[in-house]
């Protein structure tokens, strides 16, 4: 699995997916590439849809959703995606000996998510395993997982307070970040030289950066509840106040310790240092 479980691998083939409407949607062209010998999966998908329609079948595009997925250039583009059920239907139209093991793999991926919904600890264990494979230290992983839980509690609170997802979440998150660290999320990513959208800023924070991020978000949750904030404007004010709590604590820490909390170091730099150390 890759960051946020947004990338899975089947027999060395990378399959992009996205969590949408409470279920996984998979990139059709990625699955076509995994199941066929075609050198142009987009063209194969186009011809497959045409052939299915001409043979009296259904219009396969109607069971797909156009969702934005990251491309090789780091940008996001609308891509034909299908959920597990509809992906099985598409696979039926692909004459490939690889189809059967892929169906089993796809069913397993879907079943794992059902298990995670019934028992959230399983999801946490899988995330923990991902970070362990990446080489993160145990104490950092513990903080990162706690941060994920605090973030989830905050976004759940926002949903209950008439805040629209994605765009408005991003606005409120920037308010917390600016008040806590003096930088928006994108400014922070630029500072750490993280230019790809797929690179999660928090995966490149050190212990203290994670701690103050958690403080800002936990404070925002409490303030939103205490003020019974409704809508974007009121929650924006609560987000700013929550971030200020963390910002004041950060400034106090820096004054006493004599060290800046914010660092330009990212995990990519740390990986490179480890590699060099092993070579030496």
N, C-alpha and C positions, 0 to 999 in steps of 0.2 A: 504494500500500500504506500501511496505517496501522501503529500500534505493534505490534511483534512479528509483523508480517504477518497479524494477526488480522482485518484488514478489507481486502477487495479491492473494486474498483469495476468494474462492467460497465455501460457506456453511462450514466454518471452515477448509477447505482443502487448503493447500498452493500450488499455481501454479507458478512455475518458468517461466520466460519469458525473452527475450532478444531483443533489438532493432537492427535489421539487415536488410540491403538493404532497408531502409526507411519504414519498417513495423515491427510489433511485431511477433515474433516466440515464440510459447509456447511449453513447455516440454510435450511430448506425454505421458510418463509414469506417470507424475503428474496428467494429465487429466484422464488417465485410473484409477488411484487410487481414483479420485474424483467421478467417475461415476460408479464404480463397487464395489463389496464387496470383491474383491480379496485381499489376504494378500501378494501377490507377483505381483506387477504391471508390473515388467519387464518380468516375465514369461507369464503373461496374454497378454502383447503386442506381445511377440514372437508367441504365439499360435494364436492370432487374425490375424496376418499377414499370418501365414500358412493356417489358415482356409479360409481366404478371397481368397487366391490364388487357393486353391484346389476347391473352389466353382465356379471358373470361373471369379472371380473378378480381380482387379488390384493388382500389387505388391505395397503395401502401403508404403514401404520404399522409393520408387521412388518419392513420393511427400513430403518427409521429407528432412531436412538438418541436418548434424552433426555439432552442435554448442556447444561451451564450456559453461557449466553452473556450478555454485557452488554446491558441494555435502555436505553431513552432516559433513564430516571431514574438511571442509573449503577449500578443493582443487577443482580445476576446471577439469571437464571431458567432453569429447565429448558425446553429448546426442542427441537422435532423437528429432527434433523440427519441428513444422509445423506452417505456417502462418494461419491466420483466415480462409481463403477459404479452404485450404487443411485440416484444423482441423475439419471443418464441415463434410468433406468427411469421415474422420476417425471415427467421432462420429456416422455416419450412420451405421457403421459396429459393433457398440457396442450395444447389446441388454440391454438397461437399462432404467428404468422409470425416472431416473435423467437426461436423455439426453436432453429433451425439455427445462427445465429451464436453463440448462447449455448453450444450444444454444443461448437462449435469453441473458444470461450473457455475453457470448463471443461476440455476436453482439454489446452489449452495450460498452464493452471494446474497440472494434475496432472503433465504432462510436465516442467515446470520443477522440480517437487519431486524427480522421479526423477533429473534431472540433478544436483541439489544433493546427493543421497545419493551418487551416483557420483563427484562432484567437489565437495567441501565449499567450495572456493574460490569457486565460483559463488554459493553462499549468502551468503558473506561480501561479495562484490561487490554483491549485491542489497541487503543491509543497509546497506552503505556508501552506496549510491545513495539509499536512503531518508533517511539522516541529511543527506546533501548537499542533498536537496530541501527538507528542513526548515530549512536554513540554518546548520547547526552548522559550526564551523571545523574544518579538516582535522586539526590536532593533537589536538583533542578527540575526533574520530571515531576516530583511531588508538588512543587510550587506551580508548575505549568498546569497540572491537572486541577489543582485547587482554583487556579485562575479561570480555567474553562468553566468550572461549576459556578463561580461568581458571575462570570459573563452571562451564562445561561439564565441565571436568576434575574439579572438585570434586563435582558431582552424579553424574558417572559413578563416582567413587570411593565415594560414599555408597551407590549402588545395589549395588555389589559387597560392601558391608559390612552388608548386611541392614537397610538403612534404607528404610522405606516412602516412596513419593513423596508429593508435595503437602503433606499436613499435617505430616509429620515433617521434610520439607525446610524448611518454614516455621519450625518450632521451632528447628532448627539454625541457620538463617539469622539468626533473631532473637538467638541466643546470640552469634554473631559480631558482629552489629551493636551489641548492647549493650556488648560488651567493647571494640569499636573506637571507637564514637562516644558511648556512654552513652545510646543510644536504641534501642528496637525499631524495626523497619521501619515500622510504622504510626505510631509517635510521630514518627519522622523525616519521614514523609509529611505528617503534621499540621503539623509545624514549618515545612515548605515550602508549606503550604496546598495540598496535593495530596489531594483528598478522593475522587476517582474511582478505582475499582479499575483502570480501564484506563490510568491514568497511571503509568508505570513510574518508580520513584524514581530509578534510575540515569540515566535520560534527563534528569534535572533536577539532577544533581550537577556541580560544577565539577571542574577538573583534579585538585586535591588530594583532594577527596572520592572521586573514582574511584580514585586511586592507593592511598589507605589501604584502600579496599574491596578492591582487588585483593590488597594485602599480607595482609589478614586471611584472605581465602579461600585464597590460595596457601599460607599458613602452616598453615591448618587441614588442607589436603590432605596436606602433608608430615607433620604430627603424627599424623594418622589412620593413615598408612602406617607410620610408625615405631613406633607403639603397637599396630598391628594391631587397631584398634578395631572392635568388632562390636556391632551393634544400636544402638538410639537412645541408651541411657544412656552408653555408652562414647564414642560419637561426639559426644554433647552436651558431654562433658568436653573432647574434642579441639577442638570448635568454640569453646568458651570460651577455651581456651589460645591458639588461633590468633588469635582476636580481640584477646586481651590483647597479643600481639606487636605488632599494628597500633596498639592503643591506646597502648602505651608510646611507640612511634615518633611517633604523633600528638601526644602531650603534649610530647615533646621538641622537636618542630618548633614548636609553639605557643609554648613557652618561649623558644626562640632567636629566632623571627621576630617575636614580639609580636602575632601575629594568630591568630584562631580559624580552624580549618579548616572547621568546620561553619557553613553559612550558610543563612539562610531563603530566599535567592533561588532561584527556579526558572526554568526555560527560558521559561515563559509570561511571566514578568516581563521577561526579556531580549528576547523578541519584541516586547513592548509598547514597550520602550525604543527598539528599532530603528525601529519604526513612527513614533514621535514624532520621532525624529531626522530621518527622511526628510521628515516634514511640515514641520519647521522648516528 
